[in-house]
């Protein structure tokens, strides 16, 4: 198991203990430094104070685990934001009753982009009501998806 895989498991466990979910973790170079970006989520949403709290907790944890991969890095903790990508069954279940736009790898009736209301997401299949019909799409056929945000 790589150092990143190990620290991902450790961070995931700590976040669960703190009441958050690990949405995404990336470790990448930015000039002469590296960035450890931890994106957290919660059913109640994520506030700036939550990010600060988690950042402090993870800093202590990472120091205790002696995580650095022999190079300086900055820790960034953030939320996925309002325009979050939808990736998993859990993500789609959270937006049942709302409109989404999905980009497909295979396409349905020649269309690779569909917009419609999420009816359900079970057994790794997304059920979406389009204007004139309801379709079921395997999550493996979805290249990317996002909730359609409408402002009144």
C-alpha positions as a Markdown table, in Angstrom:
| # | Residue | x | y | z |
|---|---|---|---|---|
| 1 | Unk | 0.0 | 0.0 | 0.0 |
| 2 | Unk | 1.4 | 3.4 | -0.9 |
| 3 | Unk | 1.9 | 6.3 | 1.5 |
| 4 | Unk | -1.0 | 8.2 | 0.0 |
| 5 | Unk | -3.3 | 5.1 | 0.3 |
| 6 | Unk | -2.3 | 4.6 | 3.9 |
| 7 | Unk | -2.8 | 8.3 | 4.9 |
| 8 | Unk | -6.2 | 8.3 | 3.0 |
| 9 | Unk | -7.4 | 5.5 | 5.2 |
| 10 | Unk | -6.1 | 7.3 | 8.4 |
| 11 | Unk | -7.7 | 10.6 | 7.3 |
| 12 | Unk | -11.0 | 8.9 | 6.4 |
| 13 | Unk | -11.2 | 7.2 | 9.8 |
| 14 | Unk | -10.4 | 10.5 | 11.6 |
| 15 | Unk | -13.1 | 12.4 | 9.6 |
| 16 | Unk | -15.7 | 9.7 | 10.4 |
| 17 | Unk | -14.8 | 10.2 | 14.1 |
| 18 | Unk | -15.3 | 13.9 | 13.7 |
| 19 | Unk | -18.7 | 13.5 | 11.9 |
| 20 | Unk | -17.5 | 14.2 | 8.4 |
| 21 | Unk | -17.1 | 12.2 | 5.2 |
| 22 | Unk | -14.0 | 12.2 | 2.9 |
| 23 | Unk | -15.3 | 13.4 | -0.4 |
| 24 | Unk | -11.9 | 13.6 | -2.1 |
| 25 | Unk | -8.2 | 13.6 | -1.3 |
| 26 | Unk | -5.4 | 14.7 | -3.6 |
| 27 | Unk | -1.7 | 15.1 | -3.1 |
| 28 | Unk | 0.0 | 17.1 | -5.9 |
| 29 | Unk | 2.9 | 19.4 | -6.7 |
| 30 | Unk | 2.4 | 23.2 | -6.9 |
| 31 | Unk | 5.7 | 24.8 | -7.8 |
| 32 | Unk | 8.3 | 23.9 | -5.2 |
| 33 | Unk | 5.8 | 22.8 | -2.6 |
| 34 | Unk | 3.1 | 20.1 | -2.6 |
| 35 | Unk | -0.5 | 20.4 | -1.6 |
| 36 | Unk | -2.5 | 17.8 | 0.4 |
| 37 | Unk | -6.1 | 18.8 | -0.5 |
| 38 | Unk | -8.8 | 17.2 | 1.6 |
| 39 | Unk | -12.4 | 17.8 | 0.6 |
| 40 | Unk | -14.9 | 17.0 | 3.3 |
| 41 | Unk | -18.7 | 16.6 | 3.3 |
| 42 | Unk | -21.6 | 16.2 | 5.7 |
| 43 | Unk | -25.3 | 15.6 | 5.4 |
| 44 | Unk | -25.8 | 19.0 | 7.2 |
| 45 | Unk | -23.4 | 20.7 | 4.8 |
| 46 | Unk | -19.9 | 22.1 | 5.6 |
| 47 | Unk | -19.2 | 25.6 | 7.0 |
| 48 | Unk | -16.0 | 27.5 | 7.0 |
| 49 | Unk | -15.7 | 26.9 | 10.7 |
| 50 | Unk | -15.9 | 23.1 | 10.0 |
| 51 | Unk | -13.0 | 23.4 | 7.5 |
| 52 | Unk | -10.9 | 25.3 | 10.1 |
| 53 | Unk | -11.7 | 22.7 | 12.8 |
| 54 | Unk | -10.9 | 19.7 | 10.6 |
| 55 | Unk | -7.7 | 21.4 | 9.3 |
| 56 | Unk | -6.5 | 21.8 | 12.9 |
| 57 | Unk | -7.4 | 18.2 | 13.7 |
| 58 | Unk | -5.8 | 16.8 | 10.6 |
| 59 | Unk | -2.6 | 18.9 | 11.1 |
| 60 | Unk | -2.2 | 17.2 | 14.5 |
| 61 | Unk | -2.9 | 13.8 | 13.1 |
| 62 | Unk | -0.5 | 14.3 | 10.1 |
| 63 | Unk | 2.3 | 15.5 | 12.4 |
| 64 | Unk | 1.8 | 12.5 | 14.7 |
| 65 | Unk | 1.9 | 10.2 | 11.6 |
| 66 | Unk | 5.0 | 12.0 | 10.4 |
| 67 | Unk | 3.4 | 12.5 | 7.0 |
| 68 | Unk | 5.5 | 14.5 | 4.5 |
| 69 | Unk | 6.9 | 12.2 | 1.8 |
| 70 | Unk | 10.2 | 14.0 | 2.4 |
| 71 | Unk | 9.0 | 17.3 | 1.0 |
| 72 | Unk | 7.2 | 20.4 | 2.4 |
| 73 | Unk | 3.4 | 20.5 | 1.7 |
| 74 | Unk | 0.4 | 22.7 | 2.5 |
| 75 | Unk | -2.8 | 21.2 | 3.9 |
| 76 | Unk | -6.0 | 22.5 | 2.4 |
| 77 | Unk | -9.4 | 21.5 | 3.8 |
| 78 | Unk | -12.5 | 22.6 | 1.9 |
| 79 | Unk | -16.1 | 21.5 | 1.0 |
| 80 | Unk | -17.1 | 20.2 | -2.4 |
| 81 | Unk | -19.2 | 23.4 | -2.8 |
| 82 | Unk | -22.6 | 24.0 | -4.3 |
| 83 | Unk | -21.5 | 22.9 | -7.8 |
| 84 | Unk | -20.2 | 19.6 | -6.5 |
| 85 | Unk | -19.7 | 16.7 | -8.9 |
| 86 | Unk | -22.0 | 13.7 | -8.5 |
| 87 | Unk | -19.9 | 10.5 | -8.5 |
| 88 | Unk | -21.4 | 7.8 | -6.3 |
| 89 | Unk | -24.8 | 6.2 | -5.6 |
| 90 | Unk | -24.8 | 8.1 | -2.3 |
| 91 | Unk | -24.3 | 11.4 | -4.2 |
| 92 | Unk | -27.3 | 10.8 | -6.5 |
| 93 | Unk | -29.5 | 9.6 | -3.6 |
| 94 | Unk | -28.9 | 13.0 | -1.9 |
| 95 | Unk | -30.4 | 14.8 | -4.9 |
| 96 | Unk | -33.5 | 12.7 | -5.4 |
| 97 | Unk | -36.3 | 15.0 | -6.5 |
| 98 | Unk | -33.9 | 17.5 | -8.0 |
| 99 | Unk | -32.7 | 18.2 | -11.5 |
| 100 | Unk | -29.3 | 16.9 | -12.7 |
| 101 | Unk | -27.3 | 17.0 | -15.9 |
| 102 | Unk | -25.3 | 13.9 | -16.7 |
| 103 | Unk | -22.7 | 13.3 | -19.4 |
| 104 | Unk | -22.7 | 9.7 | -20.7 |
| 105 | Unk | -20.0 | 7.5 | -22.2 |
| 106 | Unk | -22.4 | 5.5 | -24.4 |
| 107 | Unk | -25.4 | 7.8 | -24.9 |
| 108 | Unk | -29.1 | 7.1 | -25.0 |
| 109 | Unk | -30.8 | 7.4 | -28.4 |
| 110 | Unk | -27.9 | 9.4 | -29.7 |
| 111 | Unk | -27.8 | 11.8 | -26.7 |
| 112 | Unk | -24.7 | 11.9 | -24.5 |
| 113 | Unk | -26.0 | 14.7 | -22.3 |
| 114 | Unk | -29.2 | 14.3 | -20.4 |
| 115 | Unk | -31.0 | 16.7 | -18.0 |
| 116 | Unk | -33.8 | 15.5 | -15.8 |
| 117 | Unk | -35.2 | 14.9 | -12.3 |
| 118 | Unk | -33.6 | 12.2 | -10.2 |
| 119 | Unk | -36.3 | 9.6 | -9.3 |
| 120 | Unk | -34.0 | 7.1 | -7.6 |
| 121 | Unk | -30.6 | 5.6 | -7.5 |
| 122 | Unk | -30.3 | 2.0 | -6.5 |
| 123 | Unk | -28.1 | -1.0 | -7.4 |
| 124 | Unk | -25.7 | 1.4 | -9.2 |
| 125 | Unk | -28.4 | 2.6 | -11.6 |
| 126 | Unk | -29.7 | 6.1 | -11.8 |
| 127 | Unk | -33.4 | 6.6 | -12.7 |
| 128 | Unk | -34.0 | 10.0 | -14.3 |
| 129 | Unk | -37.3 | 11.5 | -15.5 |
| 130 | Unk | -36.8 | 13.4 | -18.7 |
| 131 | Unk | -39.4 | 15.6 | -20.4 |
| 132 | Unk | -41.2 | 12.7 | -22.1 |
| 133 | Unk | -40.0 | 9.5 | -20.4 |
| 134 | Unk | -38.0 | 7.9 | -17.6 |
| 135 | Unk | -34.7 | 6.3 | -18.2 |
| 136 | Unk | -32.4 | 4.1 | -16.1 |
| 137 | Unk | -28.7 | 4.6 | -16.5 |
| 138 | Unk | -25.9 | 2.5 | -15.0 |
| 139 | Unk | -23.6 | 4.7 | -13.0 |
| 140 | Unk | -20.7 | 3.1 | -14.9 |
| 141 | Unk | -22.0 | 4.8 | -18.1 |
| 142 | Unk | -22.0 | 8.3 | -16.5 |
| 143 | Unk | -18.8 | 10.2 | -17.3 |
| 144 | Unk | -19.8 | 13.1 | -15.1 |
| 145 | Unk | -22.9 | 14.5 | -13.3 |
| 146 | Unk | -23.9 | 17.7 | -11.5 |
| 147 | Unk | -27.0 | 19.0 | -9.9 |
| 148 | Unk | -28.6 | 21.8 | -12.0 |
| 149 | Unk | -28.7 | 24.8 | -9.7 |
| 150 | Unk | -31.5 | 27.3 | -10.4 |
| 151 | Unk | -31.7 | 30.7 | -8.8 |
| 152 | Unk | -35.0 | 32.4 | -8.5 |
